[in-house]
Structure formats: C-alpha cells, structure tokens
Amino acid sequence: MGTDLINDLFIVMLAGFIGFEVIRRVSPLLHTPLMSLTNALDAIAVVGALVLVGEHKSRLSTILGSIAVVAATSNVVGGFLITDRMLRMFKSSRPTKP
C-alpha cells in the first residue's frame, strides 16, 4: 500500500506541474474558453468525488472525497463567476438605439 500511495502522489504532483505550465502560457484572449473547459473538467471531478464519498470504502476515502467535493464545487462556482465578469466587460455600456 505504501508504494501505491507514493505512486499516486507522484502522479498528482506531475499533473499539477503540467497543468500549471499549460495554463500559464495561455493568452488572455483565450481565458474565457479555457475557463469553460476547466469548468467542464471540474464538473467531472465533482461527480467522481461524489462517487468516492458514496462508496464508503473507508473513513479516509470518505473524508478525502468530501474535501474533493467542496474544492471542485468551489472551483466550478468561481470559474463561472470569473467567466461572467469577463463577459460583462465586453458588453457595451452605451444604450442601444431603437
């Protein structure tokens, strides 16, 4: 079990570094499409975390799954708020002519 945990932590660490490097190099013009993509991926993470919590395999998996549900859900909500704010920046503040 010890080597499985170390391997899993290594994969999470590599995924974090790769994800950070990919997102850091994205142009600001592509931020809104990127946020919608990450919101879709986070929604998948929420579903996976809910499945993990629902299985009740161990106390640790239930606790970690609950933390994952909260973290992924807050990320989805924050992504939608940021995307909405960015889209409002592109709307015209002038009244439209009839």
N, C-alpha and C positions, 0 to 999 in steps of 0.2 A: 504494500500500500504506500510506503514511503516514496518509492521511485515513481509511482503513478502521480502522486501529488507534485513532486518536483517537475516531472514532465509537463503536467498541466499548467503549473505556474510559469514554466519556461515558454510555453505556447502563448499564454496570456500576455507575458512581457513582450515577446516578439510582435504579437498582433498590435499591442499598444504602440510600440515604436513605429511600426509600419503605418498604422492608421494616422499617427501624428504627422509623420513625414508627408503622407499623401495629402492630408487636409491642409497642411501648412503651405503647400505650393499651389493651392487653388486660387485663381484670380478672384478678386472681389465681385466681378460681374457674374460669376458663376455661383455665388454664395446661396442664392435662393433655390436654384435647382439642387444644389448639394444638400441643403437643409431638408428639402423634401425627401431626398433619398435616405438621409440618415434617420429621418422620422419613420420611414417605412422599415428600416432595419431595426430601429428601436422597438417598433411595434412587434416585430418577430421576437425580439428579446423579452418583451413583456409576456408574450404567450408562452415562451419556453420557461420563463421563471414561474409563471402560474402553474404549469405542468409539474415543475420540480416541487413546488410547495404542496400541490395536491397529492403527490405520491406518498408523502410522509415516510420516506425510507429511513431517515434518521433525524435526530434533533438538529444536528449541524446543517443538513441539507435544507431543512425547513427554515432555519434562521437565515442562511445564506440566500435562499430563494426569496424570502420576504424582503431582504435588503435589495436584491436584484430587481424585484417588482417596483419598489419605491424609487430606486435610482433610474431605471429605464423609463418609468412613467413620468418622473420629473424632467427627464431629458426630452421626452416627446412633447410635453406641455411647453417647456422652454423653447424648443425648436419652433413650435407653431407660433408662439408669441413673438419670437425674433423675426420669423418669416413675415408675419402680419405687419410688424412695424416697418420692415424694409419695403414691403409692397405699398404701404401708405406713403412712404417717402416719394414714390414715383407718381402718385396721383396729383393732379393739378389742384391748386388751392383757389384758382380763379373760378368764378361762377360760369357755368356753361350758358351759351346764348341760345334762346328759344328758336 
